[in-house]
Amino acid sequence: MSRKSSASAARLADAAPVFSALGDETRLRIVARLCDQGPLSIARLSVGNNVTRQAITKHLHALADAGLVRDRRSGRECIWELEPRRIEQARRYLDSISAHWDDAISRLQALVEDD
């Protein structure tokens, strides 16, 4: 395996838990809400959802395991916030995939136009 494909495989393995965590609709909504509203408690994240606080907690722990959110104590509450570094890594990975697709489409277009 070449060094480049080995690095690519490592990046893929690193990114997989992020996309797996974001593949759940409830977790994606939680991330979107944290993006829009900033750090929130579990109680605030539960408002307006048809999901229990216990379920929200479970989803937050799955997001934390993927490195997407972190918590901090504020008195008796646990406040959850996004982990920007991990979100940025996911964005860069998607940008890389997009660039590969753009290159493939350009090659296909050149091939079709040459015939």
N, C-alpha and C positions, 0 to 999 in steps of 0.2 A: 504494500500500500504506500503510495507516495506521501510525502510530508504534507502536501496541500490537501489531499483527500482525507488524511488522518486528522488534520485540523478542522476540516469541514465536518467530519463525523463527530468530533468532540463538541463542536458548536451545536450540532443538531441534537446530540444527547443532552447538552446543557439547556437547550431551548424547549425540548419536549415537555417537561413538567409544567412550564409556563402555559403552553398552548393547551395542554390537557386540562389544567385548572380553568382556563378561560373558555373551554368547550362546554361548560355547564351554564345554562341560561341565568340561573340565580346568581352564580358567582360573577358572571359578566355584568349583571345589573349592579351588584355591589361595587365592583371596580368602577363602573361608570358613575355611580353615585358619589364615590369617594373622589373621583376626578372633578365632578361638578361642584360638590359641596365642601370638599376638604375633609379633614379628620372628623370622624363621628364615633359615637358610642354605639354599642350593640342595640341599646334601646332606641336610639335615633334611626339606626339602620333598619330596625323592625317596623317602624311607622310606615304605613302605606303599602306594606308587603302582605301577601297572604302566606307568609312564612313565619314560623315561631321564632322566638329569640334563641331557643336551643338550636334550631336548624341554621339560623344566621351564624351562630357561634361555630358550628361545625363547618360551614362554608368558609368562614374567615380563617379557620385553622388550615383548611386545604389550600387557601390562597397564600397563607404564611409559609406553609411547607414548600410551596413553589417559589417563594421569595418575592411575591408580589405585594404583600402588605406586612406591616409590623404594628405592634401594639405598644402602648405606654400607659402607665397608671396616672390617673388624675383623680386624687381622692379615692373614693370607692369605685369609681368607674374605670373601665378599660377603654381607651380611645384608640381607634384603628385608623391608620393612614397608609397611603400608597408608598411603595418602595420605588422611587423614581429610577434608580439605577437599573433595576430589573425590567421595568417597563421600557426603558430606553434600549436595553439589549434586545428585547422582543421586537421593537420597532426596527432596529438595524437589521435583524434577521429577516424580517418581512421585506425590507428595502432590498436586501440581497437577492431574495427570491424573485422580487419584482424585476430587478435588473436582468436576471437570467432569463425570465420570460420575455422581456423586451428584446434581448439579444436573439432568442430563438425565433421570435416573430419576425425580426428583421432578416434573419437568414432565410426563413421560409418565404418571405416577400421577395427577396432577391432571387431565390430559386424559381419561384413562379413567374416573375417578370422576365427572367432570362429565357424561359421556354416560350 
